[in-house]
Amino acid sequence: MTTVAKRGSRVAGTAALAAGALIVAGVVTAPAEAGAVTADPAAATVSVGRAVYDLGDLAFEPGAPYEGKSEIAAVVRYPEASGSPGPAPGRHPLIVMQHGQWATCADRPAQRALTKARKALERAEQAGDEAAAARQTEIIDRMSDRLWAWPCRAGVAPLPSSSGYEYLAEKLAREGFVVVSTGANGINATSGGQADSVYRARAALINKHLELWRQLDAGKGPLRGKLKDPATGRGKGAAFAGRLDLGRVGTLGHSMGGGGVMQQVSDRRHGDWPAGVRVKAALGLAPTATWDVEPVTKVPLAVLWGTCDQVNTGEYVKWNKRKNKAPLHGITLTGGNHNYFNTQWSPSSGQVAAVNDAIPGERRGQCVAQDGTDRRDQGLGEAAQRRIATGYTVAFFRRYLLGDTSAQPLLAGRKRLPGVPDVVKVEYVKPH
């Protein structure tokens, strides 16, 4: 069962935690092959708008028994109308994303000091120097507190985990979806010791954003006039009133954000959804296990994870199969790890705390499988893992939010994505 680590050990512990469609720069396009996943022929030329909103670092309080407050902030991607900053005409399905448990503040001096102290602690322990070990442990705790603070110290930028899925959000927006990637740094900073309620807090945060967008679609609410251009900080002027199809909502979460999605979409929690909002598809990228493992059987569900993921989170299909009343898809990437789904957590970003979390094998490029076999798999690179994730994610939401049945062969494992390594195993469980 997944638990939430105490704050002092969080930075170390986190790392341990269609059919035949063509993939061109991660975009699912329509090939000539019969029965292939089809995309909107104009998708490649659709203009994608980008906006952000921030209602405050401590604007959301999940409520008892959870203790702590979080931000209400997000990055928004949407199909943009020609010659206008607003969304394209028509009503667009909404997809809400949530990132997982990670450091909250991009405090580079604290990260350098933490790394140095960890090495010094190892030397002190090897030498049996208890006093030196105690000094380094105290430094580790202080630097960890700085990296996991919320709000961040003056002059220190928040670590933008919600921007780590831009590669997914942009492709989904080109397919006609409005995509809202939400921040959860406040929950990350306060979740230590609250494993029994953190997933309900995360689900409540998802529902809060859905309620805000329901109000915005009606032309009112706190988000009205609050969407800004991220490049200039000025008001975006993007009018979303009457532009959302709230009867076709999708949710996507990574890591503990995936656990939050599973809690929010579980059979017992549909009554918590805002009035008029219907979640029709949920996808977890390496989702961690919720505290009480509530069944998810009534909404189409996909779980995508890698064999070298130390969090080892491919259990939702096993837990819910044979009682699922909606389609269930398990998608396993041989050699995939936990962090590469989020660009901010991945080494190529140069971001604070970014790391390849897979346990390396004896040979270069290998990683140790965490599926109980202790097998040595060839590790996937960042780009390959994201291209595969993009292909299946776009196909999944096209299938269940747009009714595109041409995606089914891919999602059922009868076809594969060309142009990427043949490392994907799909388990498809039909509704019972």
C-alpha positions as CSV (number, residue, x, y, z in Angstrom):
1,M,0.0,0.0,0.0
2,T,1.4,3.4,-0.9
3,T,2.0,5.8,1.9
4,V,3.1,9.4,2.1
5,A,6.7,9.9,3.4
6,K,7.6,12.2,6.2
7,R,8.9,15.6,4.9
8,G,12.5,15.0,5.7
9,S,12.8,12.0,3.5
10,R,10.5,13.1,0.7
11,V,13.1,14.1,-1.9
12,A,14.9,10.8,-1.6
13,G,11.7,8.8,-1.4
14,T,9.9,10.3,-4.4
15,A,12.5,8.8,-6.7
16,A,11.8,5.4,-5.3
17,L,8.2,5.9,-5.4
18,A,-4.8,4.0,-34.2
19,A,-4.4,0.9,-34.8
20,G,-1.4,1.4,-37.0
21,A,-1.4,5.1,-36.4
22,L,1.6,7.1,-37.4
23,I,3.5,9.0,-34.7
24,V,5.0,12.2,-36.0
25,A,6.5,14.3,-33.2
26,G,4.0,12.6,-30.9
27,V,0.9,13.5,-32.9
28,V,-1.5,10.7,-33.9
29,T,-2.3,11.2,-37.6
30,A,-4.5,9.3,-40.0
31,P,-2.7,6.9,-42.2
32,A,-4.1,5.1,-45.2
33,E,-4.3,1.8,-43.6
34,A,-7.9,0.6,-43.1
35,G,-9.0,0.5,-39.5
36,A,-6.3,2.8,-38.3
37,V,-6.8,5.4,-35.6
38,T,-8.2,8.4,-37.3
39,A,-7.7,12.0,-36.2
40,D,-9.3,15.1,-37.4
41,P,-7.6,15.8,-40.8
42,A,-7.1,19.4,-39.8
43,A,-5.5,18.5,-36.4
44,A,-2.0,19.1,-37.7
45,T,-2.8,22.7,-38.6
46,V,-5.0,23.6,-35.6
47,S,-3.7,26.6,-33.7
48,V,-3.3,25.9,-30.0
49,G,-3.9,28.6,-27.4
50,R,-2.2,28.7,-24.1
51,A,-3.3,30.4,-20.9
52,V,-2.7,30.3,-17.2
53,Y,-4.7,31.2,-14.1
54,D,-3.7,31.5,-10.4
55,L,-6.3,32.3,-7.7
56,G,-3.7,32.1,-4.9
57,D,-1.2,29.8,-3.3
58,L,-3.6,28.9,-0.4
59,A,-6.9,29.4,-2.1
60,F,-8.1,25.8,-1.7
61,E,-8.8,23.9,1.5
62,P,-9.8,20.3,1.1
63,G,-11.4,20.1,4.5
64,A,-11.3,17.6,7.3
65,P,-9.8,15.3,8.0
66,Y,-7.1,16.6,5.7
67,E,-5.0,19.4,7.1
68,G,-3.5,22.0,4.8
69,K,-4.2,24.3,1.9
70,S,-3.2,24.3,-1.7
71,E,-3.1,26.6,-4.7
72,I,-5.8,27.0,-7.4
73,A,-3.7,27.4,-10.4
74,A,-3.4,25.7,-13.8
75,V,-1.9,25.8,-17.3
76,V,-4.6,25.6,-20.1
77,R,-4.3,24.4,-23.6
78,Y,-7.1,24.7,-26.1
79,P,-7.9,24.7,-29.9
80,E,-7.8,28.4,-30.7
81,A,-10.2,30.3,-33.0
82,S,-8.7,31.9,-36.1
83,G,-7.9,35.5,-35.4
84,S,-9.1,35.4,-31.8
85,P,-7.5,34.6,-28.4
86,G,-10.5,32.4,-27.5
87,P,-11.4,28.8,-28.2
88,A,-12.6,27.5,-31.6
89,P,-16.3,27.5,-32.2
90,G,-18.4,24.6,-30.9
91,R,-18.4,22.8,-27.6
92,H,-15.2,21.0,-26.6
93,P,-14.7,18.1,-24.2
94,L,-12.7,19.1,-21.1
95,I,-9.7,17.1,-19.8
96,V,-8.4,18.0,-16.3
97,M,-4.8,16.8,-15.3
98,Q,-3.1,16.6,-12.0
99,H,0.6,16.0,-11.3
100,G,2.0,13.8,-8.5
101,Q,4.1,14.1,-5.4
102,W,7.3,16.0,-6.0
103,A,9.4,18.9,-4.6
104,T,7.5,22.2,-4.6
105,C,10.1,24.9,-4.8
106,A,12.9,25.3,-7.4
107,D,15.4,26.2,-4.7
108,R,18.7,25.3,-6.5
109,P,21.0,26.3,-3.6
110,A,19.0,24.0,-1.3
111,Q,19.2,21.2,-3.8
112,R,23.0,21.6,-4.0
113,A,23.4,21.7,-0.3
114,L,21.1,18.6,0.1
115,T,23.2,16.6,-2.4
116,K,26.4,17.6,-0.7
117,A,25.1,16.7,2.7
118,R,23.9,13.3,1.6
119,K,27.4,12.5,0.3
120,A,28.9,13.7,3.6
121,L,26.4,11.7,5.6
122,E,27.4,8.5,3.7
123,R,31.1,9.2,4.5
124,A,30.4,9.9,8.1
125,E,28.4,6.7,8.5
126,Q,31.1,4.7,6.9
127,A,33.7,6.2,9.3
128,G,31.4,5.7,12.3
129,D,31.4,9.4,13.1
130,E,28.1,9.9,14.8
131,A,28.5,13.6,15.5
132,A,29.3,14.3,11.8
133,A,26.4,12.1,10.8
134,A,24.0,14.1,13.0
135,R,25.2,17.4,11.6
136,Q,24.6,16.2,8.0
137,T,21.2,14.8,8.9
138,E,20.2,18.2,10.3
139,I,21.3,19.9,7.1
140,I,19.4,17.3,5.0
141,D,16.2,18.0,7.0
142,R,16.6,21.8,6.7
143,M,17.2,21.7,2.9
144,S,14.4,19.2,2.4
145,D,12.1,21.6,4.2
146,R,13.1,24.4,1.8
147,L,12.5,22.3,-1.2
148,W,9.1,21.2,0.1
149,A,7.9,24.5,1.4
150,W,4.6,26.1,0.4
151,P,4.4,28.9,-0.4
152,C,8.0,29.1,-1.5
153,R,10.4,31.4,0.1
154,A,10.7,35.0,-1.3
155,G,12.7,34.9,-4.5
156,V,12.3,31.2,-5.0
157,A,10.0,30.1,-7.9
158,P,7.5,27.3,-7.4
159,L,8.6,24.1,-9.2
160,P,6.1,23.9,-12.1
161,S,5.2,20.2,-12.1
162,S,1.9,21.1,-13.8
163,S,3.8,22.2,-16.9
164,G,5.4,18.8,-17.2
165,Y,2.7,17.4,-19.4
166,E,2.7,20.1,-22.1
167,Y,3.6,17.5,-24.7
168,L,0.4,15.7,-24.0
169,A,-1.8,18.8,-23.5
170,E,-0.8,20.3,-26.9
171,K,-1.5,17.2,-28.8
172,L,-4.9,16.8,-27.1
173,A,-5.7,20.4,-27.8
174,R,-5.0,19.8,-31.5
175,E,-7.6,17.1,-31.4
176,G,-10.3,19.5,-30.1
177,F,-10.0,19.1,-26.3
178,V,-9.6,21.9,-23.7
179,V,-6.9,20.7,-21.4
180,V,-6.4,22.0,-17.9
181,S,-3.2,20.9,-16.1
182,T,-3.6,21.8,-12.4
183,G,-1.1,22.6,-9.7
184,A,-1.0,20.6,-6.4
185,N,2.1,21.9,-4.8
186,G,0.3,22.8,-1.6
187,I,-1.0,19.3,-1.2
188,N,2.5,17.9,-1.8
189,A,3.9,20.2,0.9
190,T,1.3,19.2,3.5
191,S,0.7,15.6,2.8
192,G,3.3,14.1,5.1
193,G,1.6,11.7,7.5
194,Q,-1.8,12.1,5.9
195,A,-1.9,9.0,3.6
196,D,-5.4,8.1,4.8
197,S,-6.9,11.3,3.4
198,V,-4.5,12.8,0.8
199,Y,-6.2,11.0,-2.1
200,R,-9.6,12.4,-1.1
201,A,-7.9,15.8,-0.9
202,R,-6.6,15.4,-4.4
203,A,-10.0,14.3,-5.7
204,A,-11.6,17.3,-4.1
205,L,-9.0,19.6,-5.8
206,I,-10.0,18.0,-9.2
207,N,-13.7,18.6,-8.4
208,K,-12.9,22.2,-7.5
209,H,-11.4,22.9,-10.9
210,L,-14.3,21.2,-12.6
211,E,-16.7,23.4,-10.7
212,L,-14.8,26.5,-11.7
213,W,-14.9,25.5,-15.3
214,R,-18.6,24.7,-15.1
215,Q,-19.1,28.2,-13.9
216,L,-16.9,29.7,-16.5
217,D,-18.8,27.8,-19.2
218,A,-21.9,29.6,-17.9
219,G,-20.1,32.9,-18.2
220,K,-19.5,33.5,-14.5
221,G,-17.4,32.5,-11.5
222,P,-13.9,33.2,-10.2
223,L,-12.2,32.3,-13.4
224,R,-14.0,34.9,-15.5
225,G,-11.5,37.4,-16.7
226,K,-8.6,35.6,-14.8
227,L,-7.0,33.7,-17.7
228,K,-3.7,35.3,-18.6
229,D,-1.2,35.1,-21.4
230,P,1.8,33.3,-19.8
231,A,4.3,35.2,-21.9
232,T,3.1,38.7,-20.9
233,G,1.0,38.2,-17.7
234,R,-1.8,40.2,-19.3
235,G,-5.4,39.1,-19.5
236,K,-5.9,36.6,-22.2
237,G,-9.4,37.7,-23.2
238,A,-10.3,34.1,-24.0
239,A,-14.0,33.7,-23.6
240,F,-15.0,30.1,-22.8
241,A,-18.7,30.7,-22.1
242,G,-20.7,28.1,-24.0
243,R,-17.5,26.4,-25.4
244,L,-17.3,23.3,-23.1
245,D,-19.1,20.0,-23.3
246,L,-19.2,19.1,-19.6
247,G,-21.1,15.9,-20.4
248,R,-17.8,14.6,-21.9
249,V,-15.1,15.2,-19.3
250,G,-11.8,13.3,-19.0
251,T,-9.4,13.2,-16.1
252,L,-5.7,12.3,-16.2
253,G,-3.3,12.0,-13.3
254,H,0.4,11.0,-12.8
255,S,1.8,9.3,-9.8
256,M,-0.2,10.4,-6.7
257,G,-2.2,12.6,-9.1
258,G,-3.2,9.4,-10.7
259,G,-4.3,8.1,-7.3
260,G,-6.3,11.3,-7.0
261,V,-8.0,10.7,-10.3
262,M,-8.8,7.1,-9.3
263,Q,-10.4,8.3,-6.0
264,Q,-12.4,11.0,-7.9
265,V,-13.7,8.6,-10.5
266,S,-14.3,5.7,-8.1
267,D,-17.8,4.3,-8.0
268,R,-18.5,5.8,-4.5
269,R,-17.5,9.3,-5.5
270,H,-19.6,10.2,-8.5
271,G,-21.9,12.2,-6.2
272,D,-19.1,14.5,-5.5
273,W,-18.8,15.7,-9.1
274,P,-20.2,19.2,-9.8
275,A,-23.8,19.3,-11.1
276,G,-23.9,18.8,-14.8
277,V,-20.4,17.3,-15.0
278,R,-20.0,13.8,-16.3
279,V,-16.6,12.1,-16.3
280,K,-16.6,9.7,-19.2
281,A,-12.9,8.6,-19.2
282,A,-10.0,8.4,-16.7
283,L,-6.4,7.7,-17.4
284,G,-3.6,7.1,-14.8
285,L,0.1,7.5,-15.7
286,A,1.8,5.3,-13.1
287,P,-1.0,6.0,-10.6
288,T,-0.2,5.2,-7.0
289,A,-2.5,3.1,-4.9
290,T,-5.3,4.9,-3.0
291,W,-5.6,4.3,0.7
292,D,-8.8,2.3,0.6
293,V,-8.5,1.0,-3.0
294,E,-12.1,2.0,-3.9
295,P,-13.4,0.2,-7.0
296,V,-13.4,2.0,-10.4
297,T,-15.8,0.0,-12.5
298,K,-18.3,2.4,-14.1
299,V,-16.1,4.7,-16.1
300,P,-13.7,3.7,-18.9
301,L,-10.3,3.4,-17.4
302,A,-6.7,3.1,-18.6
303,V,-3.6,2.6,-16.6
304,L,-0.2,3.2,-18.3
305,W,3.0,2.4,-16.5
306,G,6.5,1.1,-17.0
307,T,8.2,-2.0,-15.8
308,C,11.2,-0.1,-14.3
309,D,8.9,2.2,-12.3
310,Q,10.0,1.9,-8.6
311,V,6.5,2.9,-7.5
312,N,5.3,-0.3,-9.3
313,T,1.7,0.8,-9.9
314,G,0.2,-1.5,-12.4
315,E,-2.4,-2.9,-10.0
316,Y,-5.7,-1.1,-10.9
317,V,-6.5,-3.5,-13.8
318,K,-6.0,-6.5,-11.5
319,W,-8.1,-4.9,-8.7
320,N,-11.1,-4.0,-11.0
321,K,-11.2,-6.7,-13.6
322,R,-14.1,-9.2,-13.7
323,K,-16.3,-6.6,-12.0
324,N,-15.8,-3.7,-14.4
325,K,-18.9,-2.5,-16.1
326,A,-16.9,-0.2,-18.4
327,P,-13.9,-0.9,-20.6
328,L,-10.6,-1.4,-18.7
329,H,-7.1,-1.0,-20.4
330,G,-3.8,-1.9,-18.9
331,I,-0.8,-0.5,-20.9
332,T,2.6,-1.6,-19.8
333,L,5.8,-0.1,-21.2
334,T,8.8,-2.5,-20.9
335,G,11.7,-0.3,-19.7
336,G,9.5,2.7,-18.8
337,N,10.2,4.5,-15.5
338,H,8.2,6.8,-13.3
339,N,9.6,10.2,-13.9
340,Y,9.8,10.5,-17.6
341,F,6.1,11.1,-18.0
342,N,6.7,14.5,-16.5
343,T,9.3,16.7,-18.3
344,Q,10.0,18.8,-15.2
345,W,11.0,15.7,-13.3
346,S,13.3,14.3,-16.0
347,P,17.0,15.0,-16.2
348,S,17.0,16.7,-19.6
349,S,15.0,19.6,-18.1
350,G,17.8,20.7,-15.9
351,Q,15.1,21.3,-13.3
352,V,15.8,21.1,-9.5
353,A,15.4,17.5,-8.2
354,A,15.0,16.1,-11.8
355,V,16.3,12.5,-11.9
356,N,16.0,9.1,-13.7
357,D,14.3,7.2,-11.0
358,A,14.9,3.7,-12.5
359,I,17.3,1.3,-10.7
360,P,20.2,0.8,-13.2
361,G,21.1,-2.7,-14.3
362,E,24.7,-4.0,-14.7
363,R,24.9,-3.0,-18.4
364,R,24.6,0.5,-19.7
365,G,21.1,1.5,-20.6
366,Q,19.5,-1.3,-18.5
367,C,17.0,-0.9,-15.7
368,V,15.8,-3.4,-13.1
369,A,12.2,-4.5,-13.6
370,Q,9.9,-3.8,-10.6
371,D,7.2,-6.3,-11.6
372,G,8.6,-9.0,-9.3
373,T,10.8,-10.6,-11.8
374,D,14.0,-8.7,-11.1
375,R,14.5,-8.8,-14.9
376,R,17.0,-6.4,-16.6
377,D,15.0,-4.4,-19.2
378,Q,16.4,-2.0,-21.8
379,G,15.4,1.4,-20.4
380,L,13.3,3.7,-22.5
381,G,14.6,7.2,-23.2
382,E,12.6,10.3,-22.3
383,A,11.4,11.0,-25.9
384,A,10.4,7.4,-26.7
385,Q,8.5,7.0,-23.4
386,R,6.6,10.2,-24.1
387,R,5.8,9.4,-27.7
388,I,4.3,6.1,-26.6
389,A,2.3,7.8,-23.8
390,T,1.0,10.4,-26.2
391,G,-0.1,7.9,-28.8
392,Y,-2.1,5.8,-26.3
393,T,-3.4,8.9,-24.4
394,V,-4.8,10.6,-27.5
395,A,-6.3,7.3,-28.7
396,F,-7.9,6.7,-25.4
397,F,-9.6,10.1,-25.1
398,R,-10.6,10.1,-28.7
399,R,-12.2,6.7,-28.2
400,Y,-14.2,7.6,-25.0
401,L,-14.8,11.3,-25.3
402,L,-15.2,11.6,-29.1
403,G,-16.6,8.1,-29.9
404,D,-13.8,7.3,-32.3
405,T,-14.0,3.5,-32.6
406,S,-11.0,3.4,-35.0
407,A,-8.9,3.7,-31.8
408,Q,-10.1,0.4,-30.4
409,P,-7.6,-2.0,-32.1
410,L,-4.8,0.0,-30.6
411,L,-6.4,0.1,-27.1
412,A,-7.2,-3.6,-27.3
413,G,-3.7,-4.6,-28.2
414,R,-4.5,-5.9,-31.7
415,K,-2.4,-3.2,-33.3
416,R,0.7,-1.3,-32.3
417,L,2.2,2.1,-32.8
418,P,4.8,2.1,-35.6
419,G,7.8,4.4,-35.3
420,V,8.4,3.6,-31.6
421,P,10.1,0.6,-29.9
422,D,7.9,-2.5,-29.7
423,V,7.8,-2.5,-26.0
424,V,4.1,-2.2,-25.2
425,K,1.9,-4.9,-23.7
426,V,-1.8,-4.2,-23.6
427,E,-4.4,-5.9,-21.5
428,Y,-8.0,-5.1,-22.5
429,V,-10.8,-6.2,-20.2
430,K,-14.3,-6.0,-21.7
431,P,-17.2,-4.8,-19.6
432,H,-18.9,-7.5,-17.5
